[in-house]
Amino acid sequence: MCEAGSESAAEPDHTLYRRSLELVRAEFENRTWEAFWRTAVDGRPAREVAEELGMSRLAVYQAESRVLRPLRQELAGLF
């Protein structure tokens, strides 16, 4: 059962995560971001994502890595 204040206590963290994503998102082209999102967030296989986006699997892995690097740095600075 959720306590009354638990949602509001989590809201600042959620806002920080969302803001970090927005900041990092601005650094990347749509296809790079989509490859990252579909693999890292949605948990989709790189093979499927590569086919959908017209990329090689290696390019999908590289896109995920390129986005994760600055995202980790951004999040590390928050805590």
Phi and psi restraints in degrees (range 20) as a CNS / XPLOR table:
assign (resid 1 and name C) (resid 2 and name N)
       (resid 2 and name CA) (resid 2 and name C) 1.0 -81.9 20.0 2
assign (resid 2 and name N) (resid 2 and name CA)
       (resid 2 and name C) (resid 3 and name N) 1.0 137.2 20.0 2
assign (resid 2 and name C) (resid 3 and name N)
       (resid 3 and name CA) (resid 3 and name C) 1.0 -80.2 20.0 2
assign (resid 3 and name N) (resid 3 and name CA)
       (resid 3 and name C) (resid 4 and name N) 1.0 157.4 20.0 2
assign (resid 3 and name C) (resid 4 and name N)
       (resid 4 and name CA) (resid 4 and name C) 1.0 -56.7 20.0 2
assign (resid 4 and name N) (resid 4 and name CA)
       (resid 4 and name C) (resid 5 and name N) 1.0 -41.1 20.0 2
assign (resid 4 and name C) (resid 5 and name N)
       (resid 5 and name CA) (resid 5 and name C) 1.0 -93.4 20.0 2
assign (resid 5 and name N) (resid 5 and name CA)
       (resid 5 and name C) (resid 6 and name N) 1.0 -0.4 20.0 2
assign (resid 5 and name C) (resid 6 and name N)
       (resid 6 and name CA) (resid 6 and name C) 1.0 -66.7 20.0 2
assign (resid 6 and name N) (resid 6 and name CA)
       (resid 6 and name C) (resid 7 and name N) 1.0 -37.0 20.0 2
assign (resid 6 and name C) (resid 7 and name N)
       (resid 7 and name CA) (resid 7 and name C) 1.0 -67.1 20.0 2
assign (resid 7 and name N) (resid 7 and name CA)
       (resid 7 and name C) (resid 8 and name N) 1.0 -43.1 20.0 2
assign (resid 7 and name C) (resid 8 and name N)
       (resid 8 and name CA) (resid 8 and name C) 1.0 -69.5 20.0 2
assign (resid 8 and name N) (resid 8 and name CA)
       (resid 8 and name C) (resid 9 and name N) 1.0 -29.8 20.0 2
assign (resid 8 and name C) (resid 9 and name N)
       (resid 9 and name CA) (resid 9 and name C) 1.0 -69.1 20.0 2
assign (resid 9 and name N) (resid 9 and name CA)
       (resid 9 and name C) (resid 10 and name N) 1.0 -32.5 20.0 2
assign (resid 9 and name C) (resid 10 and name N)
       (resid 10 and name CA) (resid 10 and name C) 1.0 -81.4 20.0 2
assign (resid 10 and name N) (resid 10 and name CA)
       (resid 10 and name C) (resid 11 and name N) 1.0 -18.9 20.0 2
assign (resid 10 and name C) (resid 11 and name N)
       (resid 11 and name CA) (resid 11 and name C) 1.0 -58.1 20.0 2
assign (resid 11 and name N) (resid 11 and name CA)
       (resid 11 and name C) (resid 12 and name N) 1.0 -44.1 20.0 2
assign (resid 11 and name C) (resid 12 and name N)
       (resid 12 and name CA) (resid 12 and name C) 1.0 -59.7 20.0 2
assign (resid 12 and name N) (resid 12 and name CA)
       (resid 12 and name C) (resid 13 and name N) 1.0 -40.4 20.0 2
assign (resid 12 and name C) (resid 13 and name N)
       (resid 13 and name CA) (resid 13 and name C) 1.0 -63.2 20.0 2
assign (resid 13 and name N) (resid 13 and name CA)
       (resid 13 and name C) (resid 14 and name N) 1.0 -44.6 20.0 2
assign (resid 13 and name C) (resid 14 and name N)
       (resid 14 and name CA) (resid 14 and name C) 1.0 -60.1 20.0 2
assign (resid 14 and name N) (resid 14 and name CA)
       (resid 14 and name C) (resid 15 and name N) 1.0 -42.2 20.0 2
assign (resid 14 and name C) (resid 15 and name N)
       (resid 15 and name CA) (resid 15 and name C) 1.0 -64.9 20.0 2
assign (resid 15 and name N) (resid 15 and name CA)
       (resid 15 and name C) (resid 16 and name N) 1.0 -40.7 20.0 2
assign (resid 15 and name C) (resid 16 and name N)
       (resid 16 and name CA) (resid 16 and name C) 1.0 -65.1 20.0 2
assign (resid 16 and name N) (resid 16 and name CA)
       (resid 16 and name C) (resid 17 and name N) 1.0 -42.1 20.0 2
assign (resid 16 and name C) (resid 17 and name N)
       (resid 17 and name CA) (resid 17 and name C) 1.0 -62.7 20.0 2
assign (resid 17 and name N) (resid 17 and name CA)
       (resid 17 and name C) (resid 18 and name N) 1.0 -45.8 20.0 2
assign (resid 17 and name C) (resid 18 and name N)
       (resid 18 and name CA) (resid 18 and name C) 1.0 -62.3 20.0 2
assign (resid 18 and name N) (resid 18 and name CA)
       (resid 18 and name C) (resid 19 and name N) 1.0 -41.9 20.0 2
assign (resid 18 and name C) (resid 19 and name N)
       (resid 19 and name CA) (resid 19 and name C) 1.0 -65.9 20.0 2
assign (resid 19 and name N) (resid 19 and name CA)
       (resid 19 and name C) (resid 20 and name N) 1.0 -39.6 20.0 2
assign (resid 19 and name C) (resid 20 and name N)
       (resid 20 and name CA) (resid 20 and name C) 1.0 -62.0 20.0 2
assign (resid 20 and name N) (resid 20 and name CA)
       (resid 20 and name C) (resid 21 and name N) 1.0 -42.8 20.0 2
assign (resid 20 and name C) (resid 21 and name N)
       (resid 21 and name CA) (resid 21 and name C) 1.0 -61.3 20.0 2
assign (resid 21 and name N) (resid 21 and name CA)
       (resid 21 and name C) (resid 22 and name N) 1.0 -42.7 20.0 2
assign (resid 21 and name C) (resid 22 and name N)
       (resid 22 and name CA) (resid 22 and name C) 1.0 -62.6 20.0 2
assign (resid 22 and name N) (resid 22 and name CA)
       (resid 22 and name C) (resid 23 and name N) 1.0 -43.1 20.0 2
assign (resid 22 and name C) (resid 23 and name N)
       (resid 23 and name CA) (resid 23 and name C) 1.0 -62.7 20.0 2
assign (resid 23 and name N) (resid 23 and name CA)
       (resid 23 and name C) (resid 24 and name N) 1.0 -46.1 20.0 2
assign (resid 23 and name C) (resid 24 and name N)
       (resid 24 and name CA) (resid 24 and name C) 1.0 -71.1 20.0 2
assign (resid 24 and name N) (resid 24 and name CA)
       (resid 24 and name C) (resid 25 and name N) 1.0 -38.0 20.0 2
assign (resid 24 and name C) (resid 25 and name N)
       (resid 25 and name CA) (resid 25 and name C) 1.0 -55.0 20.0 2
assign (resid 25 and name N) (resid 25 and name CA)
       (resid 25 and name C) (resid 26 and name N) 1.0 -38.0 20.0 2
assign (resid 25 and name C) (resid 26 and name N)
       (resid 26 and name CA) (resid 26 and name C) 1.0 -63.9 20.0 2
assign (resid 26 and name N) (resid 26 and name CA)
       (resid 26 and name C) (resid 27 and name N) 1.0 -17.5 20.0 2
assign (resid 26 and name C) (resid 27 and name N)
       (resid 27 and name CA) (resid 27 and name C) 1.0 -84.9 20.0 2
assign (resid 27 and name N) (resid 27 and name CA)
       (resid 27 and name C) (resid 28 and name N) 1.0 -8.5 20.0 2
assign (resid 27 and name C) (resid 28 and name N)
       (resid 28 and name CA) (resid 28 and name C) 1.0 -125.5 20.0 2
assign (resid 28 and name N) (resid 28 and name CA)
       (resid 28 and name C) (resid 29 and name N) 1.0 150.6 20.0 2
assign (resid 28 and name C) (resid 29 and name N)
       (resid 29 and name CA) (resid 29 and name C) 1.0 -69.9 20.0 2
assign (resid 29 and name N) (resid 29 and name CA)
       (resid 29 and name C) (resid 30 and name N) 1.0 159.1 20.0 2
assign (resid 29 and name C) (resid 30 and name N)
       (resid 30 and name CA) (resid 30 and name C) 1.0 -56.1 20.0 2
assign (resid 30 and name N) (resid 30 and name CA)
       (resid 30 and name C) (resid 31 and name N) 1.0 -44.9 20.0 2
assign (resid 30 and name C) (resid 31 and name N)
       (resid 31 and name CA) (resid 31 and name C) 1.0 -65.7 20.0 2
assign (resid 31 and name N) (resid 31 and name CA)
       (resid 31 and name C) (resid 32 and name N) 1.0 -38.9 20.0 2
assign (resid 31 and name C) (resid 32 and name N)
       (resid 32 and name CA) (resid 32 and name C) 1.0 -63.2 20.0 2
assign (resid 32 and name N) (resid 32 and name CA)
       (resid 32 and name C) (resid 33 and name N) 1.0 -46.1 20.0 2
assign (resid 32 and name C) (resid 33 and name N)
       (resid 33 and name CA) (resid 33 and name C) 1.0 -63.5 20.0 2
assign (resid 33 and name N) (resid 33 and name CA)
       (resid 33 and name C) (resid 34 and name N) 1.0 -42.7 20.0 2
assign (resid 33 and name C) (resid 34 and name N)
       (resid 34 and name CA) (resid 34 and name C) 1.0 -61.5 20.0 2
assign (resid 34 and name N) (resid 34 and name CA)
       (resid 34 and name C) (resid 35 and name N) 1.0 -42.5 20.0 2
assign (resid 34 and name C) (resid 35 and name N)
       (resid 35 and name CA) (resid 35 and name C) 1.0 -61.1 20.0 2
assign (resid 35 and name N) (resid 35 and name CA)
       (resid 35 and name C) (resid 36 and name N) 1.0 -45.0 20.0 2
assign (resid 35 and name C) (resid 36 and name N)
       (resid 36 and name CA) (resid 36 and name C) 1.0 -60.0 20.0 2
assign (resid 36 and name N) (resid 36 and name CA)
       (resid 36 and name C) (resid 37 and name N) 1.0 -52.4 20.0 2
assign (resid 36 and name C) (resid 37 and name N)
       (resid 37 and name CA) (resid 37 and name C) 1.0 -60.9 20.0 2
assign (resid 37 and name N) (resid 37 and name CA)
       (resid 37 and name C) (resid 38 and name N) 1.0 -46.1 20.0 2
assign (resid 37 and name C) (resid 38 and name N)
       (resid 38 and name CA) (resid 38 and name C) 1.0 -66.6 20.0 2
assign (resid 38 and name N) (resid 38 and name CA)
       (resid 38 and name C) (resid 39 and name N) 1.0 -32.6 20.0 2
assign (resid 38 and name C) (resid 39 and name N)
       (resid 39 and name CA) (resid 39 and name C) 1.0 -88.3 20.0 2
assign (resid 39 and name N) (resid 39 and name CA)
       (resid 39 and name C) (resid 40 and name N) 1.0 -50.4 20.0 2
assign (resid 39 and name C) (resid 40 and name N)
       (resid 40 and name CA) (resid 40 and name C) 1.0 -77.6 20.0 2
assign (resid 40 and name N) (resid 40 and name CA)
       (resid 40 and name C) (resid 41 and name N) 1.0 -38.7 20.0 2
assign (resid 40 and name C) (resid 41 and name N)
       (resid 41 and name CA) (resid 41 and name C) 1.0 -95.2 20.0 2
assign (resid 41 and name N) (resid 41 and name CA)
       (resid 41 and name C) (resid 42 and name N) 1.0 -49.1 20.0 2
assign (resid 41 and name C) (resid 42 and name N)
       (resid 42 and name CA) (resid 42 and name C) 1.0 -80.5 20.0 2
assign (resid 42 and name N) (resid 42 and name CA)
       (resid 42 and name C) (resid 43 and name N) 1.0 -15.2 20.0 2
assign (resid 42 and name C) (resid 43 and name N)
       (resid 43 and name CA) (resid 43 and name C) 1.0 73.0 20.0 2
assign (resid 43 and name N) (resid 43 and name CA)
       (resid 43 and name C) (resid 44 and name N) 1.0 24.0 20.0 2
assign (resid 43 and name C) (resid 44 and name N)
       (resid 44 and name CA) (resid 44 and name C) 1.0 -80.3 20.0 2
assign (resid 44 and name N) (resid 44 and name CA)
       (resid 44 and name C) (resid 45 and name N) 1.0 148.9 20.0 2
assign (resid 44 and name C) (resid 45 and name N)
       (resid 45 and name CA) (resid 45 and name C) 1.0 -65.9 20.0 2
assign (resid 45 and name N) (resid 45 and name CA)
       (resid 45 and name C) (resid 46 and name N) 1.0 141.2 20.0 2
assign (resid 45 and name C) (resid 46 and name N)
       (resid 46 and name CA) (resid 46 and name C) 1.0 -58.2 20.0 2
assign (resid 46 and name N) (resid 46 and name CA)
       (resid 46 and name C) (resid 47 and name N) 1.0 -35.6 20.0 2
assign (resid 46 and name C) (resid 47 and name N)
       (resid 47 and name CA) (resid 47 and name C) 1.0 -58.6 20.0 2
assign (resid 47 and name N) (resid 47 and name CA)
       (resid 47 and name C) (resid 48 and name N) 1.0 -46.7 20.0 2
assign (resid 47 and name C) (resid 48 and name N)
       (resid 48 and name CA) (resid 48 and name C) 1.0 -65.6 20.0 2
assign (resid 48 and name N) (resid 48 and name CA)
       (resid 48 and name C) (resid 49 and name N) 1.0 -45.0 20.0 2
assign (resid 48 and name C) (resid 49 and name N)
       (resid 49 and name CA) (resid 49 and name C) 1.0 -62.6 20.0 2
assign (resid 49 and name N) (resid 49 and name CA)
       (resid 49 and name C) (resid 50 and name N) 1.0 -41.6 20.0 2
assign (resid 49 and name C) (resid 50 and name N)
       (resid 50 and name CA) (resid 50 and name C) 1.0 -60.4 20.0 2
assign (resid 50 and name N) (resid 50 and name CA)
       (resid 50 and name C) (resid 51 and name N) 1.0 -44.5 20.0 2
assign (resid 50 and name C) (resid 51 and name N)
       (resid 51 and name CA) (resid 51 and name C) 1.0 -62.8 20.0 2
assign (resid 51 and name N) (resid 51 and name CA)
       (resid 51 and name C) (resid 52 and name N) 1.0 -45.2 20.0 2
assign (resid 51 and name C) (resid 52 and name N)
       (resid 52 and name CA) (resid 52 and name C) 1.0 -63.8 20.0 2
assign (resid 52 and name N) (resid 52 and name CA)
       (resid 52 and name C) (resid 53 and name N) 1.0 -38.0 20.0 2
assign (resid 52 and name C) (resid 53 and name N)
       (resid 53 and name CA) (resid 53 and name C) 1.0 -97.5 20.0 2
assign (resid 53 and name N) (resid 53 and name CA)
       (resid 53 and name C) (resid 54 and name N) 1.0 -0.5 20.0 2
assign (resid 53 and name C) (resid 54 and name N)
       (resid 54 and name CA) (resid 54 and name C) 1.0 67.2 20.0 2
assign (resid 54 and name N) (resid 54 and name CA)
       (resid 54 and name C) (resid 55 and name N) 1.0 40.7 20.0 2
assign (resid 54 and name C) (resid 55 and name N)
       (resid 55 and name CA) (resid 55 and name C) 1.0 -123.5 20.0 2
assign (resid 55 and name N) (resid 55 and name CA)
       (resid 55 and name C) (resid 56 and name N) 1.0 163.9 20.0 2
assign (resid 55 and name C) (resid 56 and name N)
       (resid 56 and name CA) (resid 56 and name C) 1.0 -80.8 20.0 2
assign (resid 56 and name N) (resid 56 and name CA)
       (resid 56 and name C) (resid 57 and name N) 1.0 161.8 20.0 2
assign (resid 56 and name C) (resid 57 and name N)
       (resid 57 and name CA) (resid 57 and name C) 1.0 -62.7 20.0 2
assign (resid 57 and name N) (resid 57 and name CA)
       (resid 57 and name C) (resid 58 and name N) 1.0 -37.6 20.0 2
assign (resid 57 and name C) (resid 58 and name N)
       (resid 58 and name CA) (resid 58 and name C) 1.0 -60.1 20.0 2
assign (resid 58 and name N) (resid 58 and name CA)
       (resid 58 and name C) (resid 59 and name N) 1.0 -42.1 20.0 2
assign (resid 58 and name C) (resid 59 and name N)
       (resid 59 and name CA) (resid 59 and name C) 1.0 -63.9 20.0 2
assign (resid 59 and name N) (resid 59 and name CA)
       (resid 59 and name C) (resid 60 and name N) 1.0 -35.3 20.0 2
assign (resid 59 and name C) (resid 60 and name N)
       (resid 60 and name CA) (resid 60 and name C) 1.0 -66.5 20.0 2
assign (resid 60 and name N) (resid 60 and name CA)
       (resid 60 and name C) (resid 61 and name N) 1.0 -45.8 20.0 2
assign (resid 60 and name C) (resid 61 and name N)
       (resid 61 and name CA) (resid 61 and name C) 1.0 -61.7 20.0 2
assign (resid 61 and name N) (resid 61 and name CA)
       (resid 61 and name C) (resid 62 and name N) 1.0 -40.9 20.0 2
assign (resid 61 and name C) (resid 62 and name N)
       (resid 62 and name CA) (resid 62 and name C) 1.0 -66.0 20.0 2
assign (resid 62 and name N) (resid 62 and name CA)
       (resid 62 and name C) (resid 63 and name N) 1.0 -39.9 20.0 2
assign (resid 62 and name C) (resid 63 and name N)
       (resid 63 and name CA) (resid 63 and name C) 1.0 -61.7 20.0 2
assign (resid 63 and name N) (resid 63 and name CA)
       (resid 63 and name C) (resid 64 and name N) 1.0 -45.1 20.0 2
assign (resid 63 and name C) (resid 64 and name N)
       (resid 64 and name CA) (resid 64 and name C) 1.0 -60.2 20.0 2
assign (resid 64 and name N) (resid 64 and name CA)
       (resid 64 and name C) (resid 65 and name N) 1.0 -44.8 20.0 2
assign (resid 64 and name C) (resid 65 and name N)
       (resid 65 and name CA) (resid 65 and name C) 1.0 -64.3 20.0 2
assign (resid 65 and name N) (resid 65 and name CA)
       (resid 65 and name C) (resid 66 and name N) 1.0 -43.3 20.0 2
assign (resid 65 and name C) (resid 66 and name N)
       (resid 66 and name CA) (resid 66 and name C) 1.0 -63.1 20.0 2
assign (resid 66 and name N) (resid 66 and name CA)
       (resid 66 and name C) (resid 67 and name N) 1.0 -35.3 20.0 2
assign (resid 66 and name C) (resid 67 and name N)
       (resid 67 and name CA) (resid 67 and name C) 1.0 -78.2 20.0 2
assign (resid 67 and name N) (resid 67 and name CA)
       (resid 67 and name C) (resid 68 and name N) 1.0 -40.9 20.0 2
assign (resid 67 and name C) (resid 68 and name N)
       (resid 68 and name CA) (resid 68 and name C) 1.0 -63.2 20.0 2
assign (resid 68 and name N) (resid 68 and name CA)
       (resid 68 and name C) (resid 69 and name N) 1.0 -35.7 20.0 2
assign (resid 68 and name C) (resid 69 and name N)
       (resid 69 and name CA) (resid 69 and name C) 1.0 -57.0 20.0 2
assign (resid 69 and name N) (resid 69 and name CA)
       (resid 69 and name C) (resid 70 and name N) 1.0 -58.7 20.0 2
assign (resid 69 and name C) (resid 70 and name N)
       (resid 70 and name CA) (resid 70 and name C) 1.0 -70.4 20.0 2
assign (resid 70 and name N) (resid 70 and name CA)
       (resid 70 and name C) (resid 71 and name N) 1.0 -26.7 20.0 2
assign (resid 70 and name C) (resid 71 and name N)
       (resid 71 and name CA) (resid 71 and name C) 1.0 -66.3 20.0 2
assign (resid 71 and name N) (resid 71 and name CA)
       (resid 71 and name C) (resid 72 and name N) 1.0 -43.3 20.0 2
assign (resid 71 and name C) (resid 72 and name N)
       (resid 72 and name CA) (resid 72 and name C) 1.0 -61.8 20.0 2
assign (resid 72 and name N) (resid 72 and name CA)
       (resid 72 and name C) (resid 73 and name N) 1.0 -41.6 20.0 2
assign (resid 72 and name C) (resid 73 and name N)
       (resid 73 and name CA) (resid 73 and name C) 1.0 -63.4 20.0 2
assign (resid 73 and name N) (resid 73 and name CA)
       (resid 73 and name C) (resid 74 and name N) 1.0 -43.3 20.0 2
assign (resid 73 and name C) (resid 74 and name N)
       (resid 74 and name CA) (resid 74 and name C) 1.0 -62.6 20.0 2
assign (resid 74 and name N) (resid 74 and name CA)
       (resid 74 and name C) (resid 75 and name N) 1.0 -45.8 20.0 2
assign (resid 74 and name C) (resid 75 and name N)
       (resid 75 and name CA) (resid 75 and name C) 1.0 -69.2 20.0 2
assign (resid 75 and name N) (resid 75 and name CA)
       (resid 75 and name C) (resid 76 and name N) 1.0 -35.6 20.0 2
assign (resid 75 and name C) (resid 76 and name N)
       (resid 76 and name CA) (resid 76 and name C) 1.0 -62.4 20.0 2
assign (resid 76 and name N) (resid 76 and name CA)
       (resid 76 and name C) (resid 77 and name N) 1.0 -33.0 20.0 2
assign (resid 76 and name C) (resid 77 and name N)
       (resid 77 and name CA) (resid 77 and name C) 1.0 -72.3 20.0 2
assign (resid 77 and name N) (resid 77 and name CA)
       (resid 77 and name C) (resid 78 and name N) 1.0 -12.4 20.0 2
assign (resid 77 and name C) (resid 78 and name N)
       (resid 78 and name CA) (resid 78 and name C) 1.0 -86.9 20.0 2
assign (resid 78 and name N) (resid 78 and name CA)
       (resid 78 and name C) (resid 79 and name N) 1.0 -23.2 20.0 2
